[in-house]
Amino acid sequence: MTTLEAIYNYRRLSPRLATAGQPLEEELHAIGRAGFDVVINLGLADAPYAVADERAILESHGLRYLHIPVSFEAPEAGRFESFREHMRALAQHRLFIHCAANKRVSVFVALYRVIEEGRRLDEVWTDVEAIWQPDAAWQAFIRDTLRAAGSAS
């Protein structure tokens, strides 16, 4: 049986929140068996890494599936705002959030935790750095998002 820890760049951030890169088909079934309520996918549906029937697999386990495609090369404020709204609405649910490599997700979740939960950036930044060092485009996105939210960077 596949375990969640086998999923690429898997991170358990809290009892109700886990993040990862793109799960393989058999790993999607493991997510379904693990007690999550909702899966949010920030990856692109037409990418080579995507699992074509991800929604159907997860829904067969009773999970809600949300897809918010985020361009890795050019992240957009509107996509983060959509993510933020869903995260607020789902605050009491067990969430599994993924993209291709947990890069997009690590930044979106860190920004959410700073803006919505009042956490310090340096406190949540270790979860980003465990995955990657954001490039210039992502650093600008982070700076602009924090500035727009009135949060310290």
N, C-alpha and C positions, 0 to 999 in steps of 0.2 A: 504494500500500500504506500502511495506517495505521501510524503509529509510536506507541510507548508514550508519548512526550512529548506527544502530542496529547490524551491522556486528561485529563479535568478534574482539576486540582490534583495532577498526577502528581509524585511525589518519589522519587528513587532514593536510599536511605539507606545502602546497602552493596552489595557485589557479589551478595549473596544476598537482599536485601530491598528491595522497592519498594512504595509506597503510592499511593493515588489516590482520587478520587471515583468515582462509578458509571461504569464503562465502557459505551459504547454497544455494540450487537451486533457491529459490525465491529471494534471495539477489543478485544472479548473474543477474537476470532480472532487479533489481533496478540499478545495475552498468550500464547495457546496456541503461537504460533510463536516466542516469545522465550526459550524454555528454562526457564520456571518449572516447578516440580513441583506446587505447591499454591496454590490461591486461597482466601483466607479473606474472607468477606463479612460485615461487621458491620451492613449496612443491613437494612431491613425488606423482606420478600419481597412484601408487598402494597402497597408504596408506588408512587406514580405513576412514579417514576424507574426502578423495577426492570425488568430484562430478564427476561421470563417464563421463557425457556428457558436461562438462564445456566448452570445445572448441566450440561445436555446439551451445550451448545456447548463448554464447557471440557473435559468428559469426552471429547468427540470428538477432542480434541487430546492426550488421555492425561493430563490434569491431574486431581489430586484436588481436590474442592470441599468446603469446610466452610462452613456457615452458622451464625453466632452472632448472632442478631438483637439489637441493642442499641437501646433507646428513647433517642432524642436528648433528650427532655424529662426523662427520669428514668433515668440510667444506673445499673446495679445491680452490686454487688460480685460476685455470683454469675456474671454474664456475663464480668466481667474475669477471674475465677478460671478459667473455662472457656477463655478466650482464652489465659491464661497457661499452662495445662496443655498446650494444643495447641502453643503456641510452643516450650515445652521439648521436647516429643516430636518436633517438626519442625526442631530446631536445625540439622541438617545439610542441610536442603532449601532450594531457592530458592523464596521466598515472595512472592506478590503479595497485598496486603491492601487491601481497599477498603470504603467505605460510600457514602453519598450524595455527600458533598463533601470527604471526607478529614478531617473534624473529629473524629468518634468515633475513627477509626483513629489519627490523630496523637496523641491523648491516650493511648489504650491502648498504642501502641507506645512512647511516651515512658515511661510507667509501667513497662512491661516492662523496658525498657533500664535504668532506675534500680534496680528491685527485683531483677531476675534477673542483669543484667550488671554491676551495681555502678557504673554511670555516674552522674555528677553531674547533678542536675536542671537546673542552668543550662546544662550542656553539650548536653542533648537538647532543652531547651525551645525553642531556635531553630527546630527542625523543626515544633513546634506553632505558634509565632508566624508562621511563613511561611504558614500556612493561616488561622489565626483567633486571636481572643482569647477564651478560654473564658468563658462566662457564669457567673453565681453558682452554678447547679446543678452545672456541671462543675467549678468551682473547689472546691466542697465535696466532690465525688466524688474529685478528685485528692488533696485534703488527707486525707480519710478513708482512702483506699487506701494512701497513703504511711504514715500513722500505723499502720494495721493491719499493714503489712508491717515496721514498725520502721525505716523509711527516713527520712532527714532531708528536710524539705520546703523 
